[in-house]
Amino acid sequence: MGVSKILPPDDLEPIKLIIHRADHTGEPFEIEHLLEHYRGEYRWKRDNRWPYPNLDPDIDFVIYTDAGFESYGQEQTKKEIRRQNARLRILYDISRAFTETNFAQHSILSTLEVIVRLCAELIGDTCIISLLSDDGDWLEPVAFFSMYSEVSACLKQVLPSIRFKLGRDLGACVASEKQPLLIPQISQDKIFKVIGQEYRSSMKRFGTPTWLIVPICTHGEIIGTLGLARAKPGQPYQQEDYILLYDLAERIALEIKNVRLYEETKKRSTDLARSNALSQRLVQVQEAERRQIARELHDAIGQILTGLSLMLKTVTTLSLEEQKVRLREASSMVNDLMKVVREQSLNLRPSMLDDLGLLPTLLWHFERFSAHTGVQVFFQHNGIAETRFPGDIETAMYRIVQEALTNVARHANVKAVEVIVRANNGSLRLGVIDKGKGFNIGALETQVSCGLTGMRERASLLGGSFEVKSNPGQGTELEATIPLNGQ
């Protein structure tokens, strides 16, 4: 059957003209035309052929088509199928990136880095994920990827050092309004009107005529944005791109929520374990303090009371003059006992700490310490004169100073020690420095030794920090910081 029988009547003469012209010039040609299908419907067909010279124009012409060429409609369908398959394959990779996230080993950022790369490959060309800052006022880029190396290099240089103020920059406006933003084409002049001056030089290098940004929300709460940029004029993002990106943003929001729940649960577990360990260490410290108090009571007060008891038992058998001598001795022992009891009371807690505050109590303790040990204390202070701090803070600071000086007297083998106490920037800071023997900190990490555990826990219970720096033969430096937020 001749081709003229299956061509649309209106196309027959134009197609004949094209074919005969090609035969005359001797050049190959490609033609797209409608061709009647065996079912009676017309379909588009693309034909490639070489001319056949000397073909009689009065004879019904024939188009010779290579067997490898298909109809135009079928080829377009296959192209679309291949494109959709590629999208599905990348979507599968994205889903796998979500499902294979190991919360115990990786942070959410590693997953987001995979997502931006796949989004750039799937939709094109540059993808950026920004998350809301802790204070809720800024968007901070956390992951990005571009199909173009020069763009990636620029983003790598610029993004880590910038953040977007909510309500000012485009992405931040999306976060503020919780609404997507699709800009099919935008000139750099318009971009420059809504972004900071510091970002414009980077924009000039590659430009972004097409933008698509969607909010990342969970339960109505904005947590970030997912944005795409395509530097290809005439190829704006389509509705299907927006739908796909919005679905991905929902998956990202769910993933971030799960990671944050995991991290919160992990933190609570860690805090609970730390609290349990802290309780155990406090019990150990308390027991050590009780043993020390019991030993001092037995060695000092117990011995005096035992001697006084034996003396009084025999006084009735003595002569009057001997009784007077014995009573004078007993009175002296009672005075010694009162001194011991007063000393023990001051060691347990000096009353002036409650009455006068931290600075007078420290000055009194330094004088008493130097008198008993011969170690001179060089004291510097700032911001604590005529200032009262919460009772628990004053007690903790005094106890840390007391224990630190006790360690110096017992272990440092020095004649002087420096103590610095400053109140500034919302915290009370202590430094105790000696140039004595020093010690190996690593050897004491697993031991409740030299009161270090007690000092560390006193600071920790008030939300503070405690650090010791020391090396054998190089002295010791102790630093403790207690916040004054509750003041």
C-alpha positions in Angstrom: 0.0 0.0 0.0 1.3 3.4 -0.9 2.1 5.9 1.7 -0.4 8.4 0.2 -3.2 6.0 1.4 -2.2 6.4 5.0 -1.1 10.1 5.1 -3.6 12.8 6.0 -4.8 14.4 2.8 -3.7 17.9 3.8 -0.2 16.7 4.5 0.3 14.6 1.3 1.5 17.4 -1.0 3.9 19.1 1.5 5.5 15.8 2.3 5.9 14.9 -1.4 7.5 18.3 -1.9 10.0 17.7 0.9 10.9 14.2 -0.3 11.4 15.2 -4.0 13.4 18.2 -3.0 15.7 16.0 -0.9 16.0 13.5 -3.9 17.0 16.4 -6.1 19.7 17.8 -3.7 20.9 14.3 -2.6 20.9 15.2 1.1 19.4 13.0 3.8 16.5 14.4 5.7 14.3 13.8 8.8 10.6 14.4 8.8 7.9 14.2 11.4 4.4 13.6 10.2 1.0 12.0 11.1 0.5 8.5 9.9 -2.7 6.5 10.0 -2.4 3.6 12.5 -3.9 0.2 11.7 -6.7 1.0 14.1 -7.7 4.0 12.0 -6.2 6.7 14.3 -3.4 9.0 13.3 -0.1 9.0 15.3 3.0 11.1 15.0 5.9 9.4 13.3 9.5 10.5 12.7 11.3 9.1 9.6 14.9 9.3 8.6 15.8 8.4 5.0 18.4 8.8 2.2 17.1 10.3 -1.0 16.4 8.0 -4.0 17.4 9.8 -7.2 15.4 9.3 -10.5 12.3 8.4 -8.7 9.3 9.0 -11.0 7.3 11.9 -9.4 4.1 10.5 -11.0 4.5 7.2 -9.2 3.0 7.0 -5.7 6.1 7.6 -3.5 7.4 5.3 -0.7 9.2 6.4 2.5 11.9 4.0 3.6 12.3 3.9 7.4 15.0 2.2 9.3 13.6 -0.6 11.5 15.3 0.9 14.6 13.3 4.1 14.5 10.0 4.3 16.4 7.0 6.5 16.3 7.4 9.9 17.8 4.7 9.4 20.3 6.2 6.1 21.5 9.6 7.7 21.8 8.3 10.6 23.8 6.5 8.1 26.0 9.7 6.1 26.6 11.6 9.3 27.4 9.0 10.1 30.0 9.2 6.6 31.4 12.9 6.8 31.6 12.7 10.2 33.3 10.1 8.9 35.8 12.2 5.8 36.5 15.2 8.0 37.2 13.1 10.1 39.6 11.7 6.9 41.3 15.3 5.6 41.7 16.4 8.8 43.4 13.3 8.8 45.5 14.1 5.3 46.6 17.6 6.4 47.5 16.2 9.3 49.5 13.8 6.9 51.4 16.7 4.5 52.0 18.8 7.4 53.4 16.0 8.1 55.9 15.3 4.5 56.9 19.0 3.7 57.2 19.8 6.6 59.6 21.6 5.1 62.6 20.8 7.6 65.4 23.4 6.1 67.7 26.2 6.6 65.2 25.3 9.5 62.9 23.8 12.9 63.4 20.9 14.2 61.3 23.4 16.3 59.3 24.9 13.3 57.6 21.4 12.3 56.4 20.6 15.9 55.3 23.8 15.9 53.2 22.6 12.9 51.3 19.2 14.5 50.8 20.5 17.7 49.3 22.7 15.8 46.9 19.8 13.6 45.7 17.4 16.6 45.5 19.9 18.5 43.3 20.2 15.4 41.1 16.5 14.7 41.0 15.1 18.2 40.4 18.2 20.4 39.9 20.5 22.1 40.3 21.4 23.4 43.7 19.8 22.4 47.0 20.2 24.0 50.4 18.6 22.9 53.8 18.5 25.5 56.5 17.4 25.0 60.1 16.0 27.4 62.7 18.5 28.6 65.3 18.0 27.8 68.9 16.8 31.3 69.6 14.3 31.1 66.8 15.4 34.3 65.1 17.7 33.0 62.3 17.9 30.4 59.6 21.3 28.7 59.4 22.3 26.6 56.4 23.4 23.2 57.5 23.6 21.2 54.3 24.0 22.1 50.6 24.9 20.6 47.2 25.2 21.8 43.6 25.5 19.9 40.4 28.1 22.5 39.4 31.5 22.5 41.0 32.0 26.3 40.9 28.7 26.8 42.7 29.6 24.2 45.3 32.9 25.9 45.9 31.2 29.2 46.3 28.6 27.8 48.7 31.3 26.0 50.7 33.0 29.3 51.2 30.0 31.5 51.9 27.3 29.5 53.7 29.1 28.3 56.8 29.7 31.9 57.8 26.2 33.3 57.2 22.7 33.0 58.5 19.4 34.5 57.4 17.3 36.9 59.5 13.7 35.9 59.7 11.5 38.3 57.8 14.3 39.8 55.8 15.8 37.2 53.4 13.7 35.1 51.0 14.3 31.8 52.7 13.7 33.4 56.1 10.4 34.9 54.8 9.3 31.3 53.9 10.1 30.3 57.5 8.3 33.3 58.9 5.1 32.9 56.9 5.3 29.0 56.8 4.3 29.3 53.1 6.2 28.0 50.0 7.9 30.4 47.6 8.1 29.7 43.8 9.8 32.3 41.6 9.8 31.1 38.0 12.3 33.8 36.9 13.9 36.6 38.9 16.6 39.0 38.0 19.6 39.6 40.1 18.5 43.2 40.6 15.3 42.0 42.3 17.3 39.4 44.3 19.7 42.1 45.6 16.7 44.1 47.0 15.8 41.3 49.4 19.1 39.9 50.4 22.0 41.3 52.4 24.8 43.3 50.9 27.3 40.7 52.0 25.7 38.0 49.8 25.5 39.9 46.5 29.0 39.3 45.3 28.5 35.5 45.5 25.2 35.8 43.7 26.9 37.6 40.8 29.1 34.6 40.3 26.4 32.1 39.3 23.0 33.8 39.6 19.7 32.1 40.5 17.0 33.0 38.0 14.7 30.3 39.3 14.0 29.6 43.0 11.8 27.2 44.8 11.7 27.2 48.6 9.3 25.2 50.9 9.0 25.3 54.7 10.0 22.3 56.8 7.3 22.1 59.5 6.3 19.6 62.1 2.9 19.9 63.8 2.7 23.5 62.6 6.0 24.5 64.0 8.6 25.7 61.6 12.0 24.1 62.0 13.7 25.1 58.7 13.5 25.4 54.9 14.3 23.2 51.9 15.3 25.3 48.9 16.3 24.7 45.2 17.9 27.1 42.8 18.3 26.5 39.0 20.6 28.8 37.0 19.0 28.0 33.7 16.8 30.7 32.2 13.7 29.2 30.5 13.6 26.1 32.6 11.6 27.2 35.7 10.4 24.7 38.3 7.0 23.2 37.6 4.1 22.2 39.8 5.3 18.6 40.0 8.6 19.8 41.3 6.9 21.8 44.0 4.7 18.8 45.1 7.7 16.5 45.2 9.8 19.0 47.2 6.9 19.6 49.6 6.7 15.8 50.2 10.4 15.7 50.8 10.2 18.6 53.3 7.6 16.6 55.3 9.8 13.6 55.4 12.8 15.8 56.5 10.6 17.3 59.2 9.6 13.9 60.5 13.3 12.7 60.4 14.5 15.8 62.3 11.7 15.3 64.9 12.7 11.7 65.3 16.3 12.5 65.7 15.6 15.3 68.2 13.4 12.9 70.2 16.2 10.4 70.2 18.7 12.9 71.3 16.4 14.2 74.0 15.8 10.6 75.2 19.5 9.9 75.1 20.2 13.1 77.1 17.7 12.2 79.7 19.2 8.7 80.0 22.6 10.2 80.3 21.4 12.7 82.9 19.7 9.9 84.8 22.9 7.8 84.7 25.0 10.8 85.7 22.5 11.6 88.5 22.8 8.1 89.8 26.6 8.2 89.7 26.5 11.6 91.4 24.3 10.2 94.2 26.7 7.3 94.7 29.7 9.6 94.8 28.0 12.0 97.2 27.3 9.1 99.5 30.9 8.1 99.4 32.0 11.7 100.1 29.5 12.0 103.0 30.8 8.7 104.5 34.4 9.9 104.2 33.5 13.2 105.9 31.6 11.3 108.7 34.6 9.0 109.2 36.8 12.0 109.5 34.5 13.7 112.0 34.2 10.4 114.0 38.0 10.0 114.1 38.5 13.6 115.3 35.8 13.3 117.9 37.4 10.1 119.2 41.0 11.3 119.1 40.4 14.7 120.6 37.1 15.0 122.5 37.0 11.3 123.5 40.4 11.4 125.0 39.8 14.6 127.0 36.4 13.2 128.3 38.0 9.9 129.2 40.8 11.6 131.2 38.3 14.0 132.9 36.1 11.1 133.9 39.0 9.2 135.5 40.1 12.3 137.3 36.7 13.0 138.8 36.2 9.4 139.9 39.2 9.6 142.3 38.7 13.1 143.6 36.6 12.0 146.6 39.5 9.9 148.0 41.9 12.7 148.0 42.7 15.3 150.7 41.3 18.8 150.5 44.5 20.3 149.0 44.8 17.4 146.5 41.2 17.9 145.5 41.8 21.6 144.8 44.7 20.7 142.5 42.7 18.0 140.8 39.8 20.4 140.2 42.1 23.0 138.7 43.4 20.3 136.3 39.8 19.3 135.5 38.9 22.9 134.8 41.8 23.2 132.4 40.7 20.0 130.6 37.2 21.4 130.3 38.6 24.6 128.7 40.6 22.5 126.3 37.5 20.5 125.5 35.6 23.7 124.8 38.3 24.8 122.4 38.2 21.5 120.6 34.4 21.6 120.3 34.6 25.2 119.0 37.3 24.2 116.5 35.2 21.3 115.3 32.2 23.5 115.0 34.1 26.0 112.9 35.4 23.3 110.7 31.9 22.0 110.1 30.5 25.4 109.3 31.7 28.8 110.5 28.7 30.9 111.7 30.2 34.0 110.2 29.5 32.6 106.7 25.8 33.0 107.4 26.2 36.3 109.3 28.8 38.2 107.4 29.1 36.5 104.0 31.8 35.0 101.8 34.6 37.5 101.8 34.9 38.0 105.6 34.8 34.2 106.1 37.5 33.6 103.5 39.8 36.3 105.1 39.2 34.7 108.5 40.0 31.2 107.1 43.1 32.3 105.4 44.5 33.8 108.6 43.6 30.7 110.5 45.0 28.4 107.8 48.4 30.3 107.7 48.6 30.2 111.5 48.1 26.5 111.6 50.2 25.4 108.6 52.8 28.2 108.0 51.6 28.5 104.4 51.0 32.1 103.4 47.9 32.9 101.3 48.1 35.6 98.6 44.5 36.6 98.0 43.0 38.5 95.1 39.3 39.3 94.7 37.0 41.3 92.5 33.3 41.9 92.7 32.7 40.1 96.0 33.2 42.9 98.6 30.0 43.9 100.3 28.1 41.5 98.2 26.0 38.6 99.4 25.5 35.6 97.2 22.9 32.8 97.6 23.6 30.7 100.7 24.2 27.5 98.7 26.7 29.3 96.4 28.6 30.9 99.3 28.8 27.5 101.1 30.0 25.6 98.0 32.7 28.2 97.3 33.9 28.3 100.9 34.1 24.5 101.0 36.0 24.3 97.7 38.5 26.9 99.0 38.8 25.0 102.3 39.4 21.7 100.7 41.8 23.1 98.1 43.9 24.7 100.8 43.9 21.5 102.9 45.3 19.7 99.8 48.0 22.3 99.4 49.0 21.9 103.1 49.1 18.1 102.9 50.6 17.5 99.5 52.1 20.5 97.8 55.1 21.1 100.1 55.0 24.9 99.5 55.3 28.0 101.6 52.8 30.1 99.7 49.6 29.6 97.6 47.6 32.1 95.5 43.8 32.3 95.7 41.7 34.3 93.3 38.0 34.8 93.6 36.1 37.0 91.0 32.4 37.6 90.4 31.8 38.7 86.8 29.8 37.8 83.7 27.1 36.1 85.7 29.4 33.6 87.5 31.6 33.2 90.6 35.1 32.0 89.6 37.8 30.6 91.8 41.4 29.9 91.1 43.9 28.2 93.5 47.5 28.1 92.3 50.5 26.6 93.9 54.0 25.9 92.6 54.5 22.7 94.6 55.1 19.1 93.8 52.2 18.5 91.5 50.8 15.1 90.7 49.6 12.8 87.9 46.0 13.6 87.4 45.4 10.4 85.3 46.4 8.3 88.3 43.7 9.8 90.4 40.8 9.8 87.9 39.3 6.6 89.2 39.9 7.4 92.9 38.1 9.4 95.4 41.3 11.2 96.5 42.5 14.4 98.0 38.9 15.8 98.1 38.8 16.4 94.3 35.6 14.4 94.0 33.9 16.5 96.7 35.0 19.8 95.1 33.9 18.7 91.7 30.5 17.6 92.8 29.9 20.7 94.8 30.4 22.8 91.7 28.4 20.4 89.5 25.4 20.4 91.8 25.0 24.1 91.2 25.5 23.8 87.5 29.1 24.8 87.6 32.4 23.4 86.4 35.6 22.2 88.1 39.0 21.6 86.5 42.4 20.7 87.8 45.7 21.1 85.9 48.8 19.5 87.3 51.9 17.6 86.4 54.6 16.1 88.7 57.1 18.8 89.7 55.1 21.6 87.9 52.6 22.6 90.6 48.8 22.5 90.5 46.1 24.9 89.3 42.5 24.5 90.3 39.6 26.3 88.6 36.0 26.3 89.7 33.1 28.3 88.2 29.6 28.5 89.7 26.8 30.4 87.7 24.9 33.1 89.6 21.7 32.7 87.6 19.7 32.0 90.7 21.0 35.1 92.4 
